[in-house]
């Protein structure tokens, strides 16, 4: 697998996220969203819109042809700001993407992982590190089921 072709289409998304992304003792909230992903640039980019009960979000994914890696950008209806990208590749059917971000005024490292990818389902998770990537705290997971 080299890219995000698997994600094209319509999905039901089971979300589970911590109320505080950097607190390992934080409570979790669960909610369902609906996602639609469409290809751009003959498959070397895509855009996904997710609609959830209290917000909507978009992810723009771009493939850098020279570097052979993907950059993933996120924004949501609450803030309307394009977040810094996470960048990475797929190896053995697992995508790992890393970047720098801010959370609650603190600079952190961010990691996205895509795995368990089948024609009808996929799993995504986000984790933050406050110690330069030595340890990671998973703070949001999504399980995608094709609609």
TORKOL-4160 file (C-alpha; in steps of 0.2 Angstrom, whole numbers, padded with zeros to 4 digits, m for minus):
147
<pt num="1" X="0000" Y="0000" Z="0000"/>
<pt num="2" X="0007" Y="0017" Z="m0005"/>
<pt num="3" X="m0007" Y="0029" Z="m0002"/>
<pt num="4" X="m0025" Y="0033" Z="0004"/>
<pt num="5" X="m0035" Y="0025" Z="m0011"/>
<pt num="6" X="m0043" Y="0014" Z="0002"/>
<pt num="7" X="m0051" Y="0029" Z="0010"/>
<pt num="8" X="m0061" Y="0035" Z="m0005"/>
<pt num="9" X="m0079" Y="0034" Z="m0002"/>
<pt num="10" X="m0092" Y="0036" Z="0012"/>
<pt num="11" X="m0089" Y="0030" Z="0030"/>
<pt num="12" X="m0097" Y="0029" Z="0047"/>
<pt num="13" X="m0084" Y="0033" Z="0060"/>
<pt num="14" X="m0084" Y="0028" Z="0078"/>
<pt num="15" X="m0074" Y="0041" Z="0087"/>
<pt num="16" X="m0066" Y="0039" Z="0105"/>
<pt num="17" X="m0056" Y="0054" Z="0112"/>
<pt num="18" X="m0049" Y="0060" Z="0128"/>
<pt num="19" X="m0056" Y="0076" Z="0135"/>
<pt num="20" X="m0038" Y="0081" Z="0139"/>
<pt num="21" X="m0026" Y="0076" Z="0125"/>
<pt num="22" X="m0011" Y="0076" Z="0136"/>
<pt num="23" X="m0018" Y="0069" Z="0153"/>
<pt num="24" X="m0017" Y="0050" Z="0154"/>
<pt num="25" X="m0030" Y="0050" Z="0167"/>
<pt num="26" X="m0042" Y="0060" Z="0157"/>
<pt num="27" X="m0060" Y="0053" Z="0154"/>
<pt num="28" X="m0065" Y="0048" Z="0136"/>
<pt num="29" X="m0079" Y="0053" Z="0126"/>
<pt num="30" X="m0087" Y="0043" Z="0112"/>
<pt num="31" X="m0097" Y="0049" Z="0097"/>
<pt num="32" X="m0101" Y="0044" Z="0079"/>
<pt num="33" X="m0097" Y="0054" Z="0063"/>
<pt num="34" X="m0099" Y="0052" Z="0045"/>
<pt num="35" X="m0085" Y="0054" Z="0033"/>
<pt num="36" X="m0083" Y="0057" Z="0014"/>
<pt num="37" X="m0067" Y="0056" Z="0005"/>
<pt num="38" X="m0064" Y="0061" Z="m0013"/>
<pt num="39" X="m0048" Y="0060" Z="m0023"/>
<pt num="40" X="m0039" Y="0075" Z="m0031"/>
<pt num="41" X="m0024" Y="0076" Z="m0043"/>
<pt num="42" X="m0027" Y="0058" Z="m0050"/>
<pt num="43" X="m0025" Y="0050" Z="m0033"/>
<pt num="44" X="m0010" Y="0060" Z="m0027"/>
<pt num="45" X="m0021" Y="0070" Z="m0015"/>
<pt num="46" X="m0038" Y="0069" Z="m0007"/>
<pt num="47" X="m0049" Y="0078" Z="0004"/>
<pt num="48" X="m0060" Y="0071" Z="0017"/>
<pt num="49" X="m0074" Y="0079" Z="0026"/>
<pt num="50" X="m0081" Y="0072" Z="0043"/>
<pt num="51" X="m0097" Y="0078" Z="0051"/>
<pt num="52" X="m0099" Y="0075" Z="0069"/>
<pt num="53" X="m0113" Y="0080" Z="0082"/>
<pt num="54" X="m0103" Y="0096" Z="0088"/>
<pt num="55" X="m0091" Y="0100" Z="0074"/>
<pt num="56" X="m0086" Y="0096" Z="0056"/>
<pt num="57" X="m0068" Y="0094" Z="0051"/>
<pt num="58" X="m0058" Y="0092" Z="0035"/>
<pt num="59" X="m0041" Y="0083" Z="0031"/>
<pt num="60" X="m0031" Y="0087" Z="0016"/>
<pt num="61" X="m0019" Y="0074" Z="0011"/>
<pt num="62" X="m0005" Y="0078" Z="m0002"/>
<pt num="63" X="0008" Y="0066" Z="m0009"/>
<pt num="64" X="0025" Y="0074" Z="m0012"/>
<pt num="65" X="0031" Y="0065" Z="m0028"/>
<pt num="66" X="0050" Y="0069" Z="m0025"/>
<pt num="67" X="0051" Y="0064" Z="m0006"/>
<pt num="68" X="0038" Y="0050" Z="m0009"/>
<pt num="69" X="0029" Y="0055" Z="0007"/>
<pt num="70" X="0012" Y="0061" Z="0012"/>
<pt num="71" X="0008" Y="0077" Z="0021"/>
<pt num="72" X="m0009" Y="0077" Z="0031"/>
<pt num="73" X="m0017" Y="0094" Z="0036"/>
<pt num="74" X="m0032" Y="0095" Z="0048"/>
<pt num="75" X="m0044" Y="0109" Z="0051"/>
<pt num="76" X="m0061" Y="0110" Z="0060"/>
<pt num="77" X="m0076" Y="0121" Z="0061"/>
<pt num="78" X="m0073" Y="0126" Z="0079"/>
<pt num="79" X="m0057" Y="0135" Z="0074"/>
<pt num="80" X="m0056" Y="0137" Z="0055"/>
<pt num="81" X="m0037" Y="0136" Z="0056"/>
<pt num="82" X="m0026" Y="0123" Z="0045"/>
<pt num="83" X="m0015" Y="0114" Z="0058"/>
<pt num="84" X="0003" Y="0110" Z="0054"/>
<pt num="85" X="0005" Y="0094" Z="0044"/>
<pt num="86" X="0010" Y="0077" Z="0050"/>
<pt num="87" X="0021" Y="0069" Z="0037"/>
<pt num="88" X="0025" Y="0050" Z="0033"/>
<pt num="89" X="0022" Y="0035" Z="0023"/>
<pt num="90" X="0014" Y="0018" Z="0023"/>
<pt num="91" X="0025" Y="0002" Z="0026"/>
<pt num="92" X="0018" Y="m0015" Z="0026"/>
<pt num="93" X="0000" Y="m0008" Z="0026"/>
<pt num="94" X="0003" Y="0003" Z="0041"/>
<pt num="95" X="0004" Y="0022" Z="0039"/>
<pt num="96" X="0014" Y="0032" Z="0051"/>
<pt num="97" X="0014" Y="0051" Z="0051"/>
<pt num="98" X="0024" Y="0063" Z="0063"/>
<pt num="99" X="0024" Y="0082" Z="0065"/>
<pt num="100" X="0025" Y="0096" Z="0078"/>
<pt num="101" X="0010" Y="0105" Z="0085"/>
<pt num="102" X="0003" Y="0115" Z="0099"/>
<pt num="103" X="m0009" Y="0109" Z="0112"/>
<pt num="104" X="m0016" Y="0120" Z="0127"/>
<pt num="105" X="m0001" Y="0132" Z="0123"/>
<pt num="106" X="0012" Y="0119" Z="0124"/>
<pt num="107" X="0023" Y="0113" Z="0109"/>
<pt num="108" X="0021" Y="0094" Z="0107"/>
<pt num="109" X="0025" Y="0080" Z="0094"/>
<pt num="110" X="0010" Y="0072" Z="0085"/>
<pt num="111" X="0009" Y="0055" Z="0078"/>
<pt num="112" X="m0005" Y="0048" Z="0067"/>
<pt num="113" X="m0006" Y="0029" Z="0063"/>
<pt num="114" X="m0017" Y="0021" Z="0050"/>
<pt num="115" X="m0019" Y="0002" Z="0051"/>
<pt num="116" X="m0031" Y="m0013" Z="0051"/>
<pt num="117" X="m0035" Y="m0007" Z="0033"/>
<pt num="118" X="m0048" Y="m0018" Z="0023"/>
<pt num="119" X="m0060" Y="m0014" Z="0009"/>
<pt num="120" X="m0073" Y="m0011" Z="0022"/>
<pt num="121" X="m0064" Y="m0004" Z="0037"/>
<pt num="122" X="m0049" Y="0005" Z="0044"/>
<pt num="123" X="m0042" Y="0011" Z="0060"/>
<pt num="124" X="m0034" Y="0028" Z="0064"/>
<pt num="125" X="m0026" Y="0034" Z="0080"/>
<pt num="126" X="m0018" Y="0050" Z="0086"/>
<pt num="127" X="m0005" Y="0051" Z="0100"/>
<pt num="128" X="0004" Y="0066" Z="0107"/>
<pt num="129" X="0022" Y="0066" Z="0115"/>
<pt num="130" X="0028" Y="0079" Z="0127"/>
<pt num="131" X="0046" Y="0072" Z="0128"/>
<pt num="132" X="0052" Y="0072" Z="0111"/>
<pt num="133" X="0044" Y="0056" Z="0105"/>
<pt num="134" X="0051" Y="0045" Z="0119"/>
<pt num="135" X="0033" Y="0041" Z="0125"/>
<pt num="136" X="0017" Y="0043" Z="0117"/>
<pt num="137" X="m0001" Y="0045" Z="0124"/>
<pt num="138" X="m0015" Y="0040" Z="0112"/>
<pt num="139" X="m0029" Y="0053" Z="0114"/>
<pt num="140" X="m0041" Y="0050" Z="0099"/>
<pt num="141" X="m0045" Y="0034" Z="0089"/>
<pt num="142" X="m0057" Y="0032" Z="0075"/>
<pt num="143" X="m0064" Y="0016" Z="0068"/>
<pt num="144" X="m0070" Y="0018" Z="0050"/>
<pt num="145" X="m0084" Y="0007" Z="0043"/>
<pt num="146" X="m0089" Y="0009" Z="0024"/>
<pt num="147" X="m0107" Y="0015" Z="0022"/>
